[in-house]
Amino acid sequence: MRQKKVKYATKEILEAYGVIIEPKRLEFKEKRAFLEIGSGKGSFISSLANDHPDDIFIAMEININVCYRIIEKKEAMKLDNLIIIHGDASFLNLYFDSDSIDGIYLNFSDPWPKKKHHKRRLTYPTFLKTYQNLLKDHGFLQFRTDHPTLFQESVEYIENHFKIIEINNHLEESRYMTEYEIKKRVLGPIYQLIGKVEKNVKESL
Ligand SMILES: C[S@@+](CC[C@H](N)C(=O)[O-])C[C@H]1O[C@@H](n2cnc3c(N)ncnc32)[C@H](O)[C@@H]1O
């Protein structure tokens, strides 16, 4: 479909471009599937999808106008392996089966600094339990931010649910950066954590 310039997107416009606008179950057959939650304008996930055409990539974004920016990239780069969901991470269970996802990316998630709002953080334990369930055994969670307090507190949440594989307090630039990362890099360090799910660890007798 020829891409139109749109200032304010609507659900109808999104749907016309194949965006998933209502919860439905997704199946990936034998393919590997990677999910980014809160994709923003989609630079990170579209670059990954472009470089790995045999895998499926899913961008989930709650903001409708931002979602449209992901469509622009999908269309321009002709990414058949990029699925876009206009939806809220609180309802992930309505889209994905248990043990169906290979990796989850959280990039520059909103920090929600006030304690009474911590539950909304995408790294909060309630979300982590859902990620744990949806990820396959040995699937990974990769979390990247420029926000030191959010990072430190998220490390504490995540280490209770995942095996920590990497903590990096000064992440180098890469080919896969979000719009926020490009903006924030000049202001200070970028932090990254990678954790893995271990579902079949037997307790030693
Ligand atoms: C600070 S922005 C970062 C955007 C992008 N990841 C980047 O690094 O450029 C956070 C994004 O997460 C989205 N978001 C926040 N809560 C969400 C939720 N519960 N489900 C889906 N998207 C969410 C927001 O709409 C926003 O686009």
The ligand as an ORCA input file, in Angstrom:
! r2SCAN-3c Opt
* xyz 0 1
  C      10.198      6.639     26.760
  S       9.415      5.958     25.366
  C      10.719      4.997     24.598
  C      10.386      4.614     23.194
  C      11.403      3.704     22.490
  N      11.532      2.432     23.158
  C      12.739      4.384     22.376
  O      13.659      3.974     23.098
  O      12.875      5.311     21.560
  C       8.419      4.676     26.080
  C       7.435      4.089     25.101
  O       6.752      3.011     25.714
  C       5.385      3.077     25.362
  N       4.640      2.373     26.430
  C       4.560      2.745     27.724
  N       3.815      1.881     28.427
  C       3.404      0.917     27.550
  C       2.589     -0.236     27.681
  N       2.039     -0.581     28.861
  N       2.375     -1.007     26.591
  C       2.919     -0.662     25.388
  N       3.689      0.437     25.200
  C       3.945      1.225     26.269
  C       5.094      4.556     25.287
  O       3.949      4.866     24.517
  C       6.380      5.090     24.646
  O       6.325      5.087     23.237
*
